[in-house]
Amino acid sequence: MSSAAAPALRALRPALRAAPRALARRPLSTLPARPVASALGLRAAPRAAVPRLSSRLVAPSIRLNSTAAAPKPKSAYERFKELSKTYGVYAVLMYLAIGAVDFSLSFLLVHSMGASTIEPYFNKALRWYRVIRHGSDGADELEQQDIEKKAKQAAEEAAEIAANGGVPKPTAWYLDRALWAEAVLAYTIHKTVLLPFRAGLCVAWTPRVVEFLRARGWIGASGTKRAAQRGAEKIREASARVIDAAKRN
């Protein structure tokens, strides 16, 4: 070591001895953050630029996916069509049975209360149904057609009474116009107002009734087999009776 460097080293010795003590007293949070690569004299590789997605762009896509994934509720008629594909003739028979019951109840209601009493309430319900299905203009057109049809029927009745000398022509009970008017009103209620309830009941009851009948062997493969066996037994019994009768003769 040269004589010129010796005094410099002696001057640095007190500073080097005091450095560990100063670092120990100083908290780590105050120390300067220095990368290891820079401390070793190396250059850190540049980071790849990663594009940031804006929340404004991500949020609409999430909302669109959520709305697209939400299934559209099916109407009672659409569910009945699917039910008829699954259960076939049993769904149709159930629909006809429920239809016969609700038409009978509708006719009894109209006949007991009278067509003139229930007709105003029915017209309001029919107006509401037509506005939903055909719109306000379509409902107005249908109402005008109904008015013209009633006026034509009233003119025909007046002409028949005038031709009969002012006396109503006696008719059989099954040709009574009032009875048929009640039947038409009951059928209209059955066809329009009660249609959603009828389809909903058919969708709810058909699977239960079919399972009940299958569990007892009245329908399905076991039911058909049992009916065939009973038919064969009846045929054998009838043929045996014919043979016995022939032997006696």
FIVEX-459548 format. One record per residue (C-alpha): residue in one letter; z, y negated, x negated. Coordinates in steps of 0.02 Angstrom, whole numbers, plus 50000, padded with zeros to 5 digits. Example, Ala and Ser with C-alpha at 12.3 -4.5 7.8 and 13.67 -1.06 7.14 Angstrom:
# FIVEX-459548
{code->A, up->50390, north->50225, east->49385}
{code->S, up->50357, north->50053, east->49316}
END
This chain:
# FIVEX-459548
{code->M, up->50000, north->50000, east->50000}
{code->S, up->49954, north->49828, east->49929}
{code->S, up->50085, north->49699, east->49885}
{code->A, up->50007, north->49575, east->50009}
{code->A, up->50031, north->49690, east->50161}
{code->A, up->50213, north->49731, east->50122}
{code->P, up->50286, north->49563, east->50177}
{code->A, up->50187, north->49572, east->50341}
{code->L, up->50256, north->49744, east->50382}
{code->R, up->50432, north->49686, east->50345}
{code->A, up->50409, north->49541, east->50468}
{code->L, up->50347, north->49660, east->50607}
{code->R, up->50491, north->49784, east->50591}
{code->P, up->50618, north->49682, east->50696}
{code->A, up->50488, north->49658, east->50835}
{code->L, up->50445, north->49843, east->50840}
{code->R, up->50630, north->49890, east->50847}
{code->A, up->50662, north->49769, east->50992}
{code->A, up->50509, north->49823, east->51094}
{code->P, up->50584, north->49987, east->51168}
{code->R, up->50742, north->49895, east->51221}
{code->A, up->50640, north->49760, east->51310}
{code->L, up->50535, north->49889, east->51400}
{code->A, up->50689, north->49985, east->51456}
{code->R, up->50769, north->49827, east->51528}
{code->R, up->50607, north->49774, east->51618}
{code->P, up->50573, north->49858, east->51788}
{code->L, up->50414, north->49961, east->51807}
{code->S, up->50350, north->49852, east->51950}
{code->T, up->50333, north->49704, east->51832}
{code->L, up->50234, north->49799, east->51702}
{code->P, up->50048, north->49758, east->51704}
{code->A, up->49943, north->49895, east->51779}
{code->R, up->49819, north->49943, east->51646}
{code->P, up->49697, north->50087, east->51668}
{code->V, up->49708, north->50228, east->51545}
{code->A, up->49524, north->50215, east->51507}
{code->S, up->49538, north->50032, east->51458}
{code->A, up->49691, north->50068, east->51352}
{code->L, up->49592, north->50198, east->51256}
{code->G, up->49444, north->50081, east->51240}
{code->L, up->49335, north->50176, east->51364}
{code->R, up->49234, north->50106, east->51508}
{code->A, up->49263, north->50179, east->51680}
{code->A, up->49110, north->50239, east->51772}
{code->P, up->49061, north->50124, east->51917}
{code->R, up->49109, north->50188, east->52089}
{code->A, up->48973, north->50240, east->52207}
{code->A, up->48950, north->50117, east->52348}
{code->V, up->49007, north->50199, east->52510}
{code->P, up->48941, north->50114, east->52668}
{code->R, up->49076, north->50067, east->52791}
{code->L, up->49046, north->50098, east->52975}
{code->S, up->49094, north->49957, east->53088}
{code->S, up->49212, north->49997, east->53231}
{code->R, up->49092, north->49905, east->53346}
{code->L, up->48959, north->50034, east->53308}
{code->V, up->49074, north->50185, east->53320}
{code->A, up->49167, north->50139, east->53480}
{code->P, up->49013, north->50128, east->53595}
{code->S, up->48952, north->50299, east->53536}
{code->I, up->49121, north->50374, east->53575}
{code->R, up->49119, north->50297, east->53748}
{code->L, up->48942, north->50359, east->53779}
{code->N, up->48989, north->50536, east->53727}
{code->S, up->49144, north->50535, east->53837}
{code->T, up->49045, north->50475, east->53989}
{code->A, up->48905, north->50600, east->53957}
{code->A, up->49029, north->50743, east->53942}
{code->A, up->49114, north->50703, east->54108}
{code->P, up->49040, north->50824, east->54239}
{code->K, up->48975, north->50752, east->54401}
{code->P, up->49074, north->50814, east->54552}
{code->K, up->48973, north->50930, east->54664}
{code->S, up->48960, north->50906, east->54850}
{code->A, up->49017, north->51038, east->54974}
{code->Y, up->48836, north->51084, east->55014}
{code->E, up->48795, north->51113, east->54829}
{code->R, up->48949, north->51223, east->54810}
{code->F, up->48896, north->51320, east->54965}
{code->K, up->48724, north->51352, east->54889}
{code->E, up->48804, north->51422, east->54732}
{code->L, up->48920, north->51526, east->54841}
{code->S, up->48774, north->51598, east->54939}
{code->K, up->48691, north->51651, east->54775}
{code->T, up->48851, north->51743, east->54724}
{code->Y, up->48902, north->51824, east->54889}
{code->G, up->48735, north->51828, east->54979}
{code->V, up->48740, north->51877, east->55162}
{code->Y, up->48930, north->51871, east->55170}
{code->A, up->48931, north->51684, east->55134}
{code->V, up->48800, north->51656, east->55271}
{code->L, up->48898, north->51759, east->55397}
{code->M, up->49057, north->51664, east->55356}
{code->Y, up->48965, north->51498, east->55378}
{code->L, up->48896, north->51553, east->55547}
{code->A, up->49067, north->51614, east->55605}
{code->I, up->49152, north->51450, east->55559}
{code->G, up->49007, north->51355, east->55639}
{code->A, up->49026, north->51451, east->55803}
{code->V, up->49212, north->51412, east->55807}
{code->D, up->49197, north->51226, east->55771}
{code->F, up->49052, north->51204, east->55894}
{code->S, up->49155, north->51288, east->56030}
{code->L, up->49302, north->51175, east->55992}
{code->S, up->49189, north->51022, east->55992}
{code->F, up->49115, north->51069, east->56161}
{code->L, up->49287, north->51099, east->56237}
{code->L, up->49347, north->50930, east->56172}
{code->V, up->49196, north->50838, east->56243}
{code->H, up->49203, north->50929, east->56409}
{code->S, up->49391, north->50902, east->56432}
{code->M, up->49389, north->50717, east->56386}
{code->G, up->49219, north->50679, east->56462}
{code->A, up->49062, north->50622, east->56375}
{code->S, up->49085, north->50442, east->56432}
{code->T, up->49260, north->50434, east->56356}
{code->I, up->49221, north->50508, east->56187}
{code->E, up->49047, north->50435, east->56165}
{code->P, up->49103, north->50261, east->56100}
{code->Y, up->49212, north->50339, east->55964}
{code->F, up->49072, north->50457, east->55920}
{code->N, up->48947, north->50315, east->55907}
{code->K, up->49060, north->50226, east->55781}
{code->A, up->49077, north->50384, east->55676}
{code->L, up->48890, north->50415, east->55688}
{code->R, up->48853, north->50237, east->55634}
{code->W, up->48967, north->50256, east->55483}
{code->Y, up->48882, north->50420, east->55435}
{code->R, up->48706, north->50349, east->55453}
{code->V, up->48747, north->50195, east->55349}
{code->I, up->48810, north->50305, east->55207}
{code->R, up->48659, north->50421, east->55213}
{code->H, up->48514, north->50307, east->55263}
{code->G, up->48578, north->50131, east->55230}
{code->S, up->48605, north->49989, east->55353}
{code->D, up->48420, north->49968, east->55395}
{code->G, up->48394, north->50154, east->55423}
{code->A, up->48548, north->50162, east->55535}
{code->D, up->48480, north->50017, east->55640}
{code->E, up->48313, north->50106, east->55662}
{code->L, up->48397, north->50268, east->55717}
{code->E, up->48507, north->50173, east->55841}
{code->Q, up->48353, north->50089, east->55915}
{code->Q, up->48270, north->50260, east->55936}
{code->D, up->48424, north->50326, east->56026}
{code->I, up->48423, north->50176, east->56145}
{code->E, up->48239, north->50202, east->56186}
{code->K, up->48268, north->50388, east->56215}
{code->K, up->48413, north->50357, east->56335}
{code->A, up->48312, north->50226, east->56430}
{code->K, up->48169, north->50350, east->56450}
{code->Q, up->48287, north->50484, east->56516}
{code->A, up->48365, north->50362, east->56640}
{code->A, up->48192, north->50312, east->56703}
{code->E, up->48145, north->50494, east->56729}
{code->E, up->48305, north->50528, east->56826}
{code->A, up->48276, north->50374, east->56936}
{code->A, up->48097, north->50430, east->56972}
{code->E, up->48156, north->50604, east->57023}
{code->I, up->48288, north->50531, east->57140}
{code->A, up->48161, north->50411, east->57218}
{code->A, up->48037, north->50553, east->57244}
{code->N, up->48173, north->50654, east->57332}
{code->G, up->48208, north->50515, east->57458}
{code->G, up->48353, north->50438, east->57364}
{code->V, up->48450, north->50600, east->57359}
{code->P, up->48481, north->50687, east->57192}
{code->K, up->48392, north->50852, east->57183}
{code->P, up->48514, north->50999, east->57183}
{code->T, up->48504, north->51100, east->57024}
{code->A, up->48588, north->51255, east->56954}
{code->W, up->48741, north->51235, east->56845}
{code->Y, up->48645, north->51285, east->56688}
{code->L, up->48517, north->51147, east->56725}
{code->D, up->48648, north->51011, east->56749}
{code->R, up->48603, north->50860, east->56643}
{code->A, up->48786, north->50811, east->56619}
{code->L, up->48826, north->50983, east->56549}
{code->W, up->48679, north->50976, east->56430}
{code->A, up->48727, north->50800, east->56379}
{code->E, up->48900, north->50863, east->56334}
{code->A, up->48823, north->51008, east->56238}
{code->V, up->48708, north->50891, east->56142}
{code->L, up->48852, north->50775, east->56100}
{code->A, up->48959, north->50922, east->56043}
{code->Y, up->48816, north->50990, east->55937}
{code->T, up->48791, north->50819, east->55857}
{code->I, up->48976, north->50812, east->55812}
{code->H, up->48964, north->50989, east->55746}
{code->K, up->48809, north->50950, east->55643}
{code->T, up->48862, north->50783, east->55567}
{code->V, up->49049, north->50749, east->55570}
{code->L, up->49109, north->50928, east->55543}
{code->L, up->48978, north->50980, east->55414}
{code->P, up->49082, north->50938, east->55258}
{code->F, up->49235, north->51026, east->55331}
{code->R, up->49133, north->51178, east->55379}
{code->A, up->49054, north->51194, east->55207}
{code->G, up->49222, north->51167, east->55121}
{code->L, up->49308, north->51301, east->55226}
{code->C, up->49165, north->51421, east->55192}
{code->V, up->49180, north->51393, east->55004}
{code->A, up->49369, north->51417, east->55009}
{code->W, up->49377, north->51569, east->55125}
{code->T, up->49225, north->51674, east->55080}
{code->P, up->49292, north->51742, east->54913}
{code->R, up->49460, north->51787, east->54991}
{code->V, up->49383, north->51875, east->55141}
{code->V, up->49260, north->51971, east->55033}
{code->E, up->49400, north->52028, east->54916}
{code->F, up->49505, north->52080, east->55066}
{code->L, up->49363, north->52185, east->55139}
{code->R, up->49318, north->52263, east->54972}
{code->A, up->49498, north->52311, east->54938}
{code->R, up->49499, north->52412, east->55100}
{code->G, up->49329, north->52489, east->55067}
{code->W, up->49245, north->52411, east->55218}
{code->I, up->49105, north->52330, east->55117}
{code->G, up->49026, north->52362, east->54948}
{code->A, up->48975, north->52529, east->54872}
{code->S, up->49127, north->52624, east->54939}
{code->G, up->49102, north->52553, east->55113}
{code->T, up->48919, north->52603, east->55116}
{code->K, up->48961, north->52777, east->55054}
{code->R, up->49095, north->52798, east->55187}
{code->A, up->48976, north->52740, east->55324}
{code->A, up->48843, north->52862, east->55263}
{code->Q, up->48968, north->53005, east->55265}
{code->R, up->49024, north->52964, east->55441}
{code->G, up->48843, north->52953, east->55498}
{code->A, up->48805, north->53123, east->55421}
{code->E, up->48958, north->53200, east->55506}
{code->K, up->48905, north->53132, east->55675}
{code->I, up->48730, north->53201, east->55651}
{code->R, up->48799, north->53373, east->55607}
{code->E, up->48915, north->53371, east->55757}
{code->A, up->48773, north->53322, east->55874}
{code->S, up->48659, north->53457, east->55803}
{code->A, up->48798, north->53587, east->55822}
{code->R, up->48821, north->53538, east->56004}
{code->V, up->48635, north->53556, east->56036}
{code->I, up->48634, north->53729, east->55956}
{code->D, up->48785, north->53785, east->56057}
{code->A, up->48706, north->53723, east->56218}
{code->A, up->48545, north->53816, east->56175}
{code->K, up->48640, north->53978, east->56142}
{code->R, up->48731, north->53967, east->56308}
{code->N, up->48570, north->53948, east->56402}
END
